[in-house]
């Protein structure tokens, strides 16, 4: 059962990355491990920031 859950979590994460949905759990883990002194954005703040970065004018040609 544990292996099935891990496989499902991996599949969900992969699907989200393929369609461009940012991974909030990975962000939170990174912030807590590498930058414990900095505040962690809420999911809504994180999502809005990632979408703004993705669709920022001048960042890509397409």
Buried (B, 14 or more C-beta within 10 A) or exposed (E): EEEEEEEEEEEEBEEEEEEEBBBBEEBBEEBEEEEEEEEBBEEEEBBEEBEEEEEEEEEEEE
